[in-house]
């Protein structure tokens, strides 16, 4: 249970996320994919780290925001 969207990267077929701040919305892998537009919940790691996040003290990739990260994931095959 969390309202932190970074926790969505932990969602699997066996682990779901309950967000109490969003009217107790339950996120399964399909809902995470629809929410972020990414291929899998694990892609959330890449998406959340691409933009600069000063509160997490992570510099990110210059010029790439969350939308750009999703675009990269949908057009580039990651090894």
Backbone atoms as SQL, in Angstrom:
CREATE TABLE atoms (id INTEGER PRIMARY KEY, chain TEXT, resi INTEGER, resn TEXT, atom TEXT, x REAL, y REAL, z REAL);
INSERT INTO atoms VALUES
  (1, 'A', 1, 'UNK', 'N', 0.848, -1.159, 0.000),
  (2, 'A', 1, 'UNK', 'CA', 0.000, 0.000, 0.000),
  (3, 'A', 1, 'UNK', 'C', 0.902, 1.232, 0.000),
  (4, 'A', 2, 'UNK', 'N', 0.702, 2.089, -1.015),
  (5, 'A', 2, 'UNK', 'CA', 1.520, 3.288, -1.130),
  (6, 'A', 2, 'UNK', 'C', 0.878, 4.255, -2.106),
  (7, 'A', 3, 'UNK', 'N', 1.170, 5.533, -1.929),
  (8, 'A', 3, 'UNK', 'CA', 0.751, 6.527, -2.913),
  (9, 'A', 3, 'UNK', 'C', 1.942, 6.981, -3.762),
  (10, 'A', 4, 'UNK', 'N', 3.109, 6.379, -3.545),
  (11, 'A', 4, 'UNK', 'CA', 4.326, 6.702, -4.288),
  (12, 'A', 4, 'UNK', 'C', 4.337, 5.918, -5.599),
  (13, 'A', 5, 'UNK', 'N', 4.237, 6.627, -6.726),
  (14, 'A', 5, 'UNK', 'CA', 4.153, 5.936, -8.013),
  (15, 'A', 5, 'UNK', 'C', 5.426, 5.168, -8.353),
  (16, 'A', 6, 'UNK', 'N', 6.542, 5.468, -7.713),
  (17, 'A', 6, 'UNK', 'CA', 7.763, 4.690, -7.930),
  (18, 'A', 6, 'UNK', 'C', 7.599, 3.256, -7.442),
  (19, 'A', 7, 'UNK', 'N', 6.674, 3.031, -6.534),
  (20, 'A', 7, 'UNK', 'CA', 6.432, 1.673, -6.029),
  (21, 'A', 7, 'UNK', 'C', 5.800, 0.780, -7.096),
  (22, 'A', 8, 'UNK', 'N', 5.274, 1.373, -8.157),
  (23, 'A', 8, 'UNK', 'CA', 4.640, 0.587, -9.215),
  (24, 'A', 8, 'UNK', 'C', 5.620, -0.345, -9.914),
  (25, 'A', 9, 'UNK', 'N', 6.924, -0.065, -9.803),
  (26, 'A', 9, 'UNK', 'CA', 7.910, -0.938, -10.435),
  (27, 'A', 9, 'UNK', 'C', 7.963, -2.301, -9.768),
  (28, 'A', 10, 'UNK', 'N', 7.387, -2.435, -8.593),
  (29, 'A', 10, 'UNK', 'CA', 7.386, -3.707, -7.872),
  (30, 'A', 10, 'UNK', 'C', 6.187, -4.583, -8.231),
  (31, 'A', 11, 'UNK', 'N', 5.235, -4.045, -8.988),
  (32, 'A', 11, 'UNK', 'CA', 4.024, -4.784, -9.330),
  (33, 'A', 11, 'UNK', 'C', 4.361, -5.944, -10.267),
  (34, 'A', 12, 'UNK', 'N', 3.796, -7.103, -9.950),
  (35, 'A', 12, 'UNK', 'CA', 3.950, -8.310, -10.771),
  (36, 'A', 12, 'UNK', 'C', 2.593, -9.001, -10.835),
  (37, 'A', 13, 'UNK', 'N', 2.569, -10.178, -11.433),
  (38, 'A', 13, 'UNK', 'CA', 1.331, -10.959, -11.450),
  (39, 'A', 13, 'UNK', 'C', 0.909, -11.363, -10.043),
  (40, 'A', 14, 'UNK', 'N', 1.876, -11.428, -9.121),
  (41, 'A', 14, 'UNK', 'CA', 1.583, -11.853, -7.754),
  (42, 'A', 14, 'UNK', 'C', 1.608, -10.719, -6.740),
  (43, 'A', 15, 'UNK', 'N', 2.122, -9.553, -7.130),
  (44, 'A', 15, 'UNK', 'CA', 2.208, -8.402, -6.223),
  (45, 'A', 15, 'UNK', 'C', 1.498, -7.229, -6.869),
  (46, 'A', 16, 'UNK', 'N', 0.462, -6.751, -6.217),
  (47, 'A', 16, 'UNK', 'CA', -0.282, -5.587, -6.697),
  (48, 'A', 16, 'UNK', 'C', -0.082, -4.438, -5.724),
  (49, 'A', 17, 'UNK', 'N', -0.455, -3.242, -6.159),
  (50, 'A', 17, 'UNK', 'CA', -0.287, -2.070, -5.321),
  (51, 'A', 17, 'UNK', 'C', -1.636, -1.418, -5.052),
  (52, 'A', 18, 'UNK', 'N', -1.889, -1.091, -3.806),
  (53, 'A', 18, 'UNK', 'CA', -3.092, -0.372, -3.405),
  (54, 'A', 18, 'UNK', 'C', -2.697, 1.071, -3.122),
  (55, 'A', 19, 'UNK', 'N', -3.343, 2.024, -3.793),
  (56, 'A', 19, 'UNK', 'CA', -3.053, 3.439, -3.597),
  (57, 'A', 19, 'UNK', 'C', -4.213, 4.075, -2.835),
  (58, 'A', 20, 'UNK', 'N', -4.054, 4.315, -1.524),
  (59, 'A', 20, 'UNK', 'CA', -5.137, 4.884, -0.730),
  (60, 'A', 20, 'UNK', 'C', -5.438, 6.342, -1.094),
  (61, 'A', 21, 'UNK', 'N', -4.468, 7.042, -1.668),
  (62, 'A', 21, 'UNK', 'CA', -4.672, 8.440, -2.045),
  (63, 'A', 21, 'UNK', 'C', -5.512, 8.581, -3.311),
  (64, 'A', 22, 'UNK', 'N', -5.671, 7.501, -4.060),
  (65, 'A', 22, 'UNK', 'CA', -6.453, 7.506, -5.307),
  (66, 'A', 22, 'UNK', 'C', -7.698, 6.640, -5.137),
  (67, 'A', 23, 'UNK', 'N', -8.435, 6.886, -4.065),
  (68, 'A', 23, 'UNK', 'CA', -9.685, 6.174, -3.791),
  (69, 'A', 23, 'UNK', 'C', -9.477, 4.658, -3.760),
  (70, 'A', 24, 'UNK', 'N', -8.399, 4.240, -3.115),
  (71, 'A', 24, 'UNK', 'CA', -8.069, 2.811, -2.977),
  (72, 'A', 24, 'UNK', 'C', -7.959, 2.091, -4.314),
  (73, 'A', 25, 'UNK', 'N', -7.360, 2.749, -5.293),
  (74, 'A', 25, 'UNK', 'CA', -7.132, 2.141, -6.599),
  (75, 'A', 25, 'UNK', 'C', -6.129, 1.009, -6.458),
  (76, 'A', 26, 'UNK', 'N', -6.439, -0.120, -7.086),
  (77, 'A', 26, 'UNK', 'CA', -5.546, -1.268, -7.080),
  (78, 'A', 26, 'UNK', 'C', -4.863, -1.346, -8.444),
  (79, 'A', 27, 'UNK', 'N', -3.523, -1.434, -8.411),
  (80, 'A', 27, 'UNK', 'CA', -2.731, -1.503, -9.641),
  (81, 'A', 27, 'UNK', 'C', -2.188, -2.912, -9.829),
  (82, 'A', 28, 'UNK', 'N', -2.614, -3.571, -10.903),
  (83, 'A', 28, 'UNK', 'CA', -2.028, -4.830, -11.344),
  (84, 'A', 28, 'UNK', 'C', -1.140, -4.479, -12.538),
  (85, 'A', 29, 'UNK', 'N', -0.419, -5.429, -13.119),
  (86, 'A', 29, 'UNK', 'CA', 0.482, -5.083, -14.227),
  (87, 'A', 29, 'UNK', 'C', -0.208, -4.372, -15.396),
  (88, 'A', 30, 'UNK', 'N', -1.414, -4.797, -15.742),
  (89, 'A', 30, 'UNK', 'CA', -2.126, -4.158, -16.855),
  (90, 'A', 30, 'UNK', 'C', -2.481, -2.709, -16.536),
  (91, 'A', 31, 'UNK', 'N', -2.885, -2.446, -15.295),
  (92, 'A', 31, 'UNK', 'CA', -3.249, -1.079, -14.915),
  (93, 'A', 31, 'UNK', 'C', -2.016, -0.180, -14.847),
  (94, 'A', 32, 'UNK', 'N', -0.882, -0.723, -14.396),
  (95, 'A', 32, 'UNK', 'CA', 0.361, 0.060, -14.392),
  (96, 'A', 32, 'UNK', 'C', 0.732, 0.425, -15.823),
  (97, 'A', 33, 'UNK', 'N', 0.592, -0.527, -16.724),
  (98, 'A', 33, 'UNK', 'CA', 0.913, -0.272, -18.132),
  (99, 'A', 33, 'UNK', 'C', 0.017, 0.826, -18.699),
  (100, 'A', 34, 'UNK', 'N', -1.266, 0.768, -18.408),
  (101, 'A', 34, 'UNK', 'CA', -2.184, 1.817, -18.886),
  (102, 'A', 34, 'UNK', 'C', -1.873, 3.159, -18.238),
  (103, 'A', 35, 'UNK', 'N', -1.539, 3.149, -16.974),
  (104, 'A', 35, 'UNK', 'CA', -1.263, 4.381, -16.239),
  (105, 'A', 35, 'UNK', 'C', -0.037, 5.098, -16.782),
  (106, 'A', 36, 'UNK', 'N', 1.014, 4.336, -17.056),
  (107, 'A', 36, 'UNK', 'CA', 2.279, 4.939, -17.495),
  (108, 'A', 36, 'UNK', 'C', 2.522, 4.861, -18.989),
  (109, 'A', 37, 'UNK', 'N', 1.777, 4.024, -19.686),
  (110, 'A', 37, 'UNK', 'CA', 2.023, 3.869, -21.111),
  (111, 'A', 37, 'UNK', 'C', 3.287, 3.083, -21.398),
  (112, 'A', 38, 'UNK', 'N', 3.793, 2.381, -20.413),
  (113, 'A', 38, 'UNK', 'CA', 5.011, 1.592, -20.611),
  (114, 'A', 38, 'UNK', 'C', 4.660, 0.142, -20.871),
  (115, 'A', 39, 'UNK', 'N', 5.668, -0.629, -21.207),
  (116, 'A', 39, 'UNK', 'CA', 5.442, -2.037, -21.546),
  (117, 'A', 39, 'UNK', 'C', 5.202, -2.901, -20.327),
  (118, 'A', 40, 'UNK', 'N', 5.964, -2.713, -19.287),
  (119, 'A', 40, 'UNK', 'CA', 5.838, -3.535, -18.085),
  (120, 'A', 40, 'UNK', 'C', 6.023, -2.660, -16.851),
  (121, 'A', 41, 'UNK', 'N', 5.562, -3.123, -15.691),
  (122, 'A', 41, 'UNK', 'CA', 5.819, -2.353, -14.474),
  (123, 'A', 41, 'UNK', 'C', 7.315, -2.148, -14.215),
  (124, 'A', 42, 'UNK', 'N', 8.145, -3.105, -14.612),
  (125, 'A', 42, 'UNK', 'CA', 9.586, -2.952, -14.403),
  (126, 'A', 42, 'UNK', 'C', 10.153, -1.785, -15.205),
  (127, 'A', 43, 'UNK', 'N', 9.495, -1.413, -16.312),
  (128, 'A', 43, 'UNK', 'CA', 9.941, -0.252, -17.093),
  (129, 'A', 43, 'UNK', 'C', 9.841, 1.028, -16.273),
  (130, 'A', 44, 'UNK', 'N', 9.034, 1.000, -15.228),
  (131, 'A', 44, 'UNK', 'CA', 8.873, 2.173, -14.366),
  (132, 'A', 44, 'UNK', 'C', 10.215, 2.621, -13.811),
  (133, 'A', 45, 'UNK', 'N', 11.130, 1.680, -13.580),
  (134, 'A', 45, 'UNK', 'CA', 12.458, 2.055, -13.077),
  (135, 'A', 45, 'UNK', 'C', 13.154, 2.996, -14.040),
  (136, 'A', 46, 'UNK', 'N', 13.082, 2.677, -15.328),
  (137, 'A', 46, 'UNK', 'CA', 13.713, 3.513, -16.341),
  (138, 'A', 46, 'UNK', 'C', 12.983, 4.847, -16.466),
  (139, 'A', 47, 'UNK', 'N', 11.653, 4.789, -16.482),
  (140, 'A', 47, 'UNK', 'CA', 10.858, 6.006, -16.647),
  (141, 'A', 47, 'UNK', 'C', 11.068, 6.961, -15.489),
  (142, 'A', 48, 'UNK', 'N', 11.092, 6.440, -14.270),
  (143, 'A', 48, 'UNK', 'CA', 11.210, 7.322, -13.111),
  (144, 'A', 48, 'UNK', 'C', 12.610, 7.883, -12.943),
  (145, 'A', 49, 'UNK', 'N', 13.611, 7.251, -13.542),
  (146, 'A', 49, 'UNK', 'CA', 14.980, 7.735, -13.385),
  (147, 'A', 49, 'UNK', 'C', 15.458, 8.571, -14.568),
  (148, 'A', 50, 'UNK', 'N', 14.708, 8.626, -15.638),
  (149, 'A', 50, 'UNK', 'CA', 15.128, 9.414, -16.792),
  (150, 'A', 50, 'UNK', 'C', 15.013, 10.914, -16.549),
  (151, 'A', 51, 'UNK', 'N', 13.872, 11.403, -16.053),
  (152, 'A', 51, 'UNK', 'CA', 13.813, 12.834, -15.754),
  (153, 'A', 51, 'UNK', 'C', 14.618, 13.129, -14.485),
  (154, 'A', 52, 'UNK', 'N', 15.077, 14.343, -14.359),
  (155, 'A', 52, 'UNK', 'CA', 15.774, 14.738, -13.143),
  (156, 'A', 52, 'UNK', 'C', 14.789, 14.728, -11.978),
  (157, 'A', 53, 'UNK', 'N', 15.196, 14.132, -10.875),
  (158, 'A', 53, 'UNK', 'CA', 14.365, 14.117, -9.674),
  (159, 'A', 53, 'UNK', 'C', 15.207, 14.608, -8.505),
  (160, 'A', 54, 'UNK', 'N', 15.260, 15.919, -8.319),
  (161, 'A', 54, 'UNK', 'CA', 16.142, 16.475, -7.291),
  (162, 'A', 54, 'UNK', 'C', 15.809, 15.990, -5.883),
  (163, 'A', 55, 'UNK', 'N', 14.551, 15.671, -5.600),
  (164, 'A', 55, 'UNK', 'CA', 14.195, 15.208, -4.261),
  (165, 'A', 55, 'UNK', 'C', 14.743, 13.815, -3.992),
  (166, 'A', 56, 'UNK', 'N', 15.059, 13.052, -5.055),
  (167, 'A', 56, 'UNK', 'CA', 15.691, 11.748, -4.896),
  (168, 'A', 56, 'UNK', 'C', 17.204, 11.838, -5.078),
  (169, 'A', 57, 'UNK', 'N', 17.697, 13.048, -5.367),
  (170, 'A', 57, 'UNK', 'CA', 19.119, 13.287, -5.605),
  (171, 'A', 57, 'UNK', 'C', 19.638, 12.454, -6.780),
  (172, 'A', 58, 'UNK', 'N', 18.821, 12.363, -7.833),
  (173, 'A', 58, 'UNK', 'CA', 19.199, 11.638, -9.048),
  (174, 'A', 58, 'UNK', 'C', 19.182, 12.634, -10.202),
  (175, 'A', 59, 'UNK', 'N', 20.319, 12.812, -10.907),
  (176, 'A', 59, 'UNK', 'CA', 20.382, 13.844, -11.937),
  (177, 'A', 59, 'UNK', 'C', 19.528, 13.569, -13.172),
  (178, 'A', 60, 'UNK', 'N', 19.283, 12.324, -13.519),
  (179, 'A', 60, 'UNK', 'CA', 18.483, 12.020, -14.710),
  (180, 'A', 60, 'UNK', 'C', 19.250, 12.259, -15.996),
  (181, 'A', 61, 'UNK', 'N', 18.550, 12.093, -17.107),
  (182, 'A', 61, 'UNK', 'CA', 19.134, 12.312, -18.424),
  (183, 'A', 61, 'UNK', 'C', 18.697, 13.684, -18.920),
  (184, 'A', 62, 'UNK', 'N', 19.621, 14.552, -19.243),
  (185, 'A', 62, 'UNK', 'CA', 19.267, 15.905, -19.684),
  (186, 'A', 62, 'UNK', 'C', 18.348, 15.884, -20.900),
  (187, 'A', 63, 'UNK', 'N', 17.269, 16.642, -20.833),
  (188, 'A', 63, 'UNK', 'CA', 16.359, 16.784, -21.964),
  (189, 'A', 63, 'UNK', 'C', 15.349, 15.659, -22.116),
  (190, 'A', 64, 'UNK', 'N', 15.374, 14.671, -21.227),
  (191, 'A', 64, 'UNK', 'CA', 14.416, 13.571, -21.322),
  (192, 'A', 64, 'UNK', 'C', 13.504, 13.605, -20.100),
  (193, 'A', 65, 'UNK', 'N', 12.234, 13.810, -20.362),
  (194, 'A', 65, 'UNK', 'CA', 11.240, 13.783, -19.303),
  (195, 'A', 65, 'UNK', 'C', 10.536, 12.445, -19.273),
  (196, 'A', 66, 'UNK', 'N', 9.465, 12.368, -18.501),
  (197, 'A', 66, 'UNK', 'CA', 8.740, 11.109, -18.378),
  (198, 'A', 66, 'UNK', 'C', 8.144, 10.674, -19.718),
  (199, 'A', 67, 'UNK', 'N', 7.578, 11.608, -20.482),
  (200, 'A', 67, 'UNK', 'CA', 7.004, 11.267, -21.790),
  (201, 'A', 67, 'UNK', 'C', 8.092, 10.778, -22.746),
  (202, 'A', 68, 'UNK', 'N', 9.237, 11.430, -22.743),
  (203, 'A', 68, 'UNK', 'CA', 10.348, 11.007, -23.590),
  (204, 'A', 68, 'UNK', 'C', 10.852, 9.625, -23.222),
  (205, 'A', 69, 'UNK', 'N', 10.861, 9.325, -21.924),
  (206, 'A', 69, 'UNK', 'CA', 11.291, 8.000, -21.481),
  (207, 'A', 69, 'UNK', 'C', 10.329, 6.926, -21.974),
  (208, 'A', 70, 'UNK', 'N', 9.028, 7.196, -21.915),
  (209, 'A', 70, 'UNK', 'CA', 8.044, 6.237, -22.419),
  (210, 'A', 70, 'UNK', 'C', 8.223, 6.057, -23.916),
  (211, 'A', 71, 'UNK', 'N', 8.447, 7.160, -24.646),
  (212, 'A', 71, 'UNK', 'CA', 8.688, 7.068, -26.096),
  (213, 'A', 71, 'UNK', 'C', 9.912, 6.205, -26.397),
  (214, 'A', 72, 'UNK', 'N', 10.977, 6.379, -25.626),
  (215, 'A', 72, 'UNK', 'CA', 12.181, 5.561, -25.830),
  (216, 'A', 72, 'UNK', 'C', 11.892, 4.084, -25.584),
  (217, 'A', 73, 'UNK', 'N', 11.145, 3.799, -24.542),
  (218, 'A', 73, 'UNK', 'CA', 10.836, 2.395, -24.236),
  (219, 'A', 73, 'UNK', 'C', 9.979, 1.738, -25.300),
  (220, 'A', 74, 'UNK', 'N', 9.120, 2.512, -25.942),
  (221, 'A', 74, 'UNK', 'CA', 8.233, 1.922, -26.937),
  (222, 'A', 74, 'UNK', 'C', 8.897, 1.818, -28.307),
  (223, 'A', 75, 'UNK', 'N', 9.999, 2.531, -28.523),
  (224, 'A', 75, 'UNK', 'CA', 10.652, 2.484, -29.830),
  (225, 'A', 75, 'UNK', 'C', 11.986, 1.772, -29.821),
  (226, 'A', 76, 'UNK', 'N', 12.605, 1.639, -28.671),
  (227, 'A', 76, 'UNK', 'CA', 13.917, 1.016, -28.565),
  (228, 'A', 76, 'UNK', 'C', 13.792, -0.291, -27.812),
  (229, 'A', 77, 'UNK', 'N', 14.360, -1.334, -28.341),
  (230, 'A', 77, 'UNK', 'CA', 14.344, -2.631, -27.649),
  (231, 'A', 77, 'UNK', 'C', 15.510, -2.664, -26.669),
  (232, 'A', 78, 'UNK', 'N', 15.178, -2.845, -25.405),
  (233, 'A', 78, 'UNK', 'CA', 16.219, -2.910, -24.373),
  (234, 'A', 78, 'UNK', 'C', 16.712, -4.340, -24.233),
  (235, 'A', 79, 'UNK', 'N', 18.015, -4.501, -24.085),
  (236, 'A', 79, 'UNK', 'CA', 18.598, -5.840, -23.932),
  (237, 'A', 79, 'UNK', 'C', 18.346, -6.379, -22.553);
